Amino acid sequence: MCLSSCSQVPAQLVWHRALWPHKAYVLTELRVSKLPGHRCRIWMTSPSSQLLPLKPECVRELELELEGAPLETSPQPLPIPGSPQGKKGPGPDGLVRDSRLLSYTGTVTGTLNQPAGLYELDGQLGLCLAYQQFRGLRQVVRPGVRLELQDVHLLQSMGGGTRRPMLAPCLRGAVLLQGFSRLMPETQSSHRAPGASLYEQLVWEHQLGLPLYLWATKALEELACKLCPHVLRHHQFLQHSSPGNPSLGLQILAPTLEVLVPPGCPGRNTHNEILDEPHRCPLQKYARLQTPCSFPTLAALKEEGKCRAWASFDPKTLLPLPEASHLPSCQLNQRLAWSWLCLLPSAFHPAPVLLGVLVPSSRKGCLRLQDQSGSLRCLLLAKPSQPLTDPGLIGCLVRAERFQLVVERNVRSSFPSWKELSMTGFIQKKQARVYVQIFLADALILSVPRPVLHSATSSTPPQTEPSLPEGPHIGQSRLFLLSHKEALMKRNFCVPPGASSEVPKPTLSFLVLGSWLGGTQKKEGTGWGPPEPREDENSDQKVLLIFLSSSVRWFEFLHPGQVYRLVVPGPPTPMLFKEGGSSCVSQRPPELAGCTSCLTVQDEWTLELASSQDIPEVLGISRALPESSLTDLLSDNFTDSLVSFSAEILSHLWIKPGSSGATRRCVKLTVALETADCEFPPHLDIYIEDPHLPPPQGLLPGARVYFNQLEKKVSRSHNVYCCFRSSTCVQVLSFPPDTTISAPLPHIYLAELLQGDKAPFRATASCHVVSVFSLQLLWVCAHCTSICPQGRCTRQSPACPTQTSISQASIRLLVEDGTAEAVVTCRNHQVAAALGLCPSEWTSLLEFIRGPGRVALQFTGPGAQPESSAKTDEPLTLFLWTLCTSFSVLRPIVLSFELEKKPSKIIPLEPPRPQRFQCGELPFLTRVNPRIRLSCLFIQEPEHPSALGALASSC
């Protein structure tokens, strides 16, 4: 049985200042007591007890006799100070260790975190006093103080970002003051003074072990540097957490701590920790901590994204061989002009946690996350297919562990050909657009105590972003249903009479068309009064709202199909929301036909998302996004040239002036339309030109996007395509998937391609090459694409600035699979696969073509007719003719292809035509479907050649 002394008399508590280890004392009138729930008996003082110094000549030893069971001695003696207490714990791979119990005397040489009880000893050890109640020592311990530590735990290699060994006394240990410091007490920095009670909560309530406690204190310091004092005050961030007033710092750490600290851990028992043998305390066993996460500043995360994006930018990877070897210079640089990189938290170590205050931009109309270091653009969705609609989130703190860090790279280059792709000197300009994409369903949204955003004592210039006010005490409002939102772009507005004579400049703005729901409502206390009666309750009162200047900050929150409340603070103004009000523009644009009012939203006005109980029961309110039918979209019907649809983006390509026939720079998006009645969605091209450049963020391959009111056009080749207009609005429905898994192409019969709309645009078919129609091999100038015999450009006026040549090739094949025939066009490196040549044979063949510069064969019958300067009896021409008529080419293949006629081409299918056949002496006349025209994607050899192919190969 362990016997200790304990005092519960308040007047005797001061004795702890006189008691000193290793000194002998006399305590009079003690009694034996037992702690509830504990097996040990202890000595306790009585009110008449006295503390006296020990005089050996006045003391006589007697045998102790207690009633009841005899006292038991401790089965294990106390550990000798300075001796190791244990080795690695019972973990199978040594992950769980035992700390060492020792005594140490040293000098405090630094203060790491005073509220957290972290100090530096002798310049090489760490000291943590958080596991003792050290409030009295906090005023004394500072650099220069000499301490004696008895029964203190030594922990090494703890991980979690902590590299130095740590000494930490538990409740059994003792911290003795051996000498005072000669230094004056330091004035602690503002972010270290508060928070002592919060750190005590981490140890005593959340039961954190030392490795996790050290990481938590470091994380709280990083968070304080990120958010204080601009976002909120230090005492607000590190305040004591209570049920009705939770600490913001603890709320940020809570999701991580809940994973690392299992629920239901027993709390610390003070008496057991002091009295139990063998000794058990939170410091006895520990495991090396893998740093769970980090909280980088937004500026650091943005810069890291840029660095990784440019470090991974490799033109040879973006344009792999052999495709790049056949591209002329203009196409080569065009393909490199735009690329993107998506970084997930798993790409970093440790994984970063995104943290920032949501702030709308009054200059760009986008949303940003902001902290002390700067801001980072963001694209937020409540959940897939559900946009962000609540302006009340402005000023809230967003914490996200799952997000996509997107870096869009724009490069202006002048590579002459693929051979120079490794030379960075041909890159003339590099730009990057960095933003994050977050689903709010995966994030933690925390309200920030006011005052927020900025401090008057800040060293950085304050931002002029308007924040969401708590709500006007007086004012008026009106509900409206948003039906259409136009693009955010620079527009010209009419100058009212008497305004400045300066020429007005285009202003960043957007327009919103909607309908008033109910009448004007006035502020009554904390809510809104009943709506005022309208003159005509049955009429549909349409309204056009103009957002410009600082009011463009509401752009990301406004979406069709939602009901909003337009709030005007200040004294009520009659006729404000009606025709002829003070905010009505003088000259109304043409699209105002049918609108009862036109309002210019002022900077101080605010928007709120209407609650369900505020929305009146109005018939005909539809929240569904309007979409055009596939028949109207892919037809020559232009009764309504504005179309709307949802689609998945397949590719994103920047086109420069002069390339591909473009007169202005633009962005070409190829999308796959989302249709419920079509198994294989048709593809469509969308062009974005100035003034809509750069395109809105989020238009990435793999993203699902809703395009509203695009202009439909038909090209000279009868292809339907769409263009952005001022009325166009884009809404991202879902982000690209984190992992891209390419689905295999469907394997079909060629006859299935005659089914019209039900046929896939891309597929794979097992077929047989029947014959070769044409073959063309040539060398052209990489700059002007002129023929290059002997490797020299033939252009004379003006002379070509470069003499770099590239090879190009094409072949047209007739294939059939027993159900239908098709004409397949193969280009460049696909020609080698069509001819059955290995890479070395293909390279040698192209070198033979370099001399004449061009060889073209047209197969019109059993022989070949050369179309170049080559003679029919030349060895090269004879070789090509023999090769194209051999079974090395006329063989079974597995062909992956796409339709040469795009689904967006509106030319009707050619009907079957009559064709005469001769079978012996009998002629036959039958209707034959037109041959299908395909473009080759790649050619593979069949794993198990068909019987027909095997028979043909043996002939």
Secondary structure, DSSP 8 states (H G I E B T S, - for coil): ----EE---GGGGGGGGT--TT--EEE-SEEEEE-TT-S-EEEEE-TT--EEE--GGG--------SSS-----SS----TTS----B-S-TTS-EEE-EEEEEEEEEEEEEETTTTEEEETTTEEEE-TTS--TTGGGT--TT-EEEEEEEEEE---BTTB-S-EEEEEEEEEEEEEE--SS------TTTSS-HHHHHHHHHTS---HHHHHHHHHHHHHHHHHHTTTTS-HHHHT---BTTB--HHHHHHHHHHHHHS-TT-----HHHHHH-SS---TTTEEE-B----B---HHHHHHHHHHHHHHS--HHHHS-TTTGGG--HHHHHHHHSEEEEEE-GGGSSS-B-EEEEEEE-TTT--EEEEETTEEEEEEEEEETTEE---GGGTT-EEEESS-EEEEEEEEEE--SSGGGTT-GGGEEEEEEEEEEEEEGGGEEEE---SS-S--TT-SS---------S--SSEEEEEEEEEEE---EEE-----TTS-SS----EEEEEEEEEEEEEEEEEETTEE------S-TTS--EEEEEEEGGGGGGGGG--TT-EEEEEEESS--TTTTSTT-TT--SS--GGGTTEEEEEEE-TT-EEEE--TTTS---TT---S-----HHHHTSS--S--EEEEEEEEEEEEEE-TTSTT-SS-EEEEEEEE--TT-SS--EEEEEEETTS-S--TT--TT-EEEEEEEEEEE-TTSBEEEE--TT-EEEEEE---SS-------B--GGGGGGGGGS-SEEEEEEEEEEEEEEEEEEEETTT--B-GGG----TTTT-S---EEEEEEEEEEEE-SS-EEEEEEETHHHHHHHT--HHHHHHHHHHHHTTSEEEEEESSSSEEE-SS--TTSHHHHHHHHHHTSTTTSSEEEEEEEESS-TTB-------EEEEEEETTEEEEEEE---EEEEEEEEE--SS--HHHHHHHH-
